[in-house]
Amino acid sequence: MIPLHSLMENNIYPLYVLEERFKPGGSIIRTNWDYEQSIIELVINDQGIHYLMHIPFYAVQGSLDFPGVTIRLEKPYLLNFEHPESAKSDESDALDFSVANPGLNRETRKVGETVLRKVEELLLPG
């Protein structure tokens, strides 16, 4: 896991706005939440390596159970995973992110920071 500094940290957004801005580019896999952790998951494929960026968040107004919730973003982090040969598919939902690859390094951080800047461009004013 590589924590990434982001200008989005501590910013407040309506959750539906984030989902609408991420989905057209095909970046977002899903928004997951339970009573312990809430994250936006983005998948990145760089030279055959799959990276999973998590952007944690929590509700500041409303409830995650209902539409219209407002959230605050926390520090994003990057994971990379090997794609098992037996599970290859064109569907991002079919990717198996259960096999962690411990080889996170400077190049991985660069990939994460590049993707994070693109995400920030979608959310932050000019």
N, C-alpha and C positions, 0 to 999 in steps of 0.2 A: 504494500500500500504506500502510495506517495501522496502526502498532503500537498495541495496546490494553493498558493495565495491567489485570491480573486477579488476584484473590485465589487463583485456581487455580494460578498459576505455582508451579512447583517442588513441587506436591503429587503424591503417588504414589497410583496407582489400578490395580487389575486392569483390563486393556483391555476385557474382556467387560462389566464393570460400566458403563463409560462408554457402550459401544454399547447396552446394555439401557436405560439411562436416557434417551438421546437419541432412540432410534428410535420409542418410542410417540408422541411429539409430532410425528413426521414431520420433525424438524429435520435429522437427519444424512443426508447424501448417501452418504458412504462413508468408510472408513478406508483411507488410502493409505499405503503404505510401500515403501521400497526401501532400499538400503544407504547412501544419502546423506541421505534426508529421510523423515520419517514425519509424517503430518498427519491430523487429523480435519477433514473438510470439512462445513461447515454452510451451507445456502443460506437467504437472507432475501429476500423480495420486499416492497419498500416503495414504494408509489405507482408501480408499473410499472418500477422500477429493481431489478435483481437484484444482490445483494451476496453475496459468498462469504467466509465467515469460516474461516480456517485456524487450527487449534490444533495447533502442532507438539508432538511428543513423542518420547521415546526409551526404549528398554527398559532397566530397571534390574535386573530379575530375569527370567530365562528368555530365550527367543528369539522374535522376531516370527514365526518360521516355525511355531511350535507354540502350541496353546491354553494358556491360563493365564499368559500373559506379564504382568508388572507393568511399568507405564510411569510416567514423570515428565513432567508437562506443562510446556511452555515458554510464552513470551509469545505470545498470540494476535495475529493481525493481520487486517485487513479489506481486501477488494478489491471494487470494483464494476465491473459489466460491462453492456454493452448487449446486449440479446437481439436477434439478427438477425430481421427480419420473416419471412424465408423459413423459419425453423426453429421457429416457434411450436408449442408442444405442452403438454399438461397434465402430461406426465411430467417430473419434475425431472431424470432422467438424460439427457433429450434436450436440456437447456439447453446452449447453446454459450457457454462461458466463455472463448472464445479472443480476443474483441475487447475489449481493455481500454479503459475510459473513464477518462481522466486527471482527471476533474472531482471528485476526492475533496476534500471541504471540511468545514466545521464541522458541517453538517447530517448529512453522511455519518458523521462521527465519533459524533454523537449516536445515530444509528440503530445503529451498531455497539456502542456502550456499553450501549444499552437491551437489545439481544439478548444481549450478554455477561452482563449481570446476570441475565437469565432462565436462561442456561446455568449460572451460578454457583449459582442457587437449586436446580437439580437435583443439584448435586454437593457443595455445602458444607453442613455442619450449621448449623441454625437460627441 
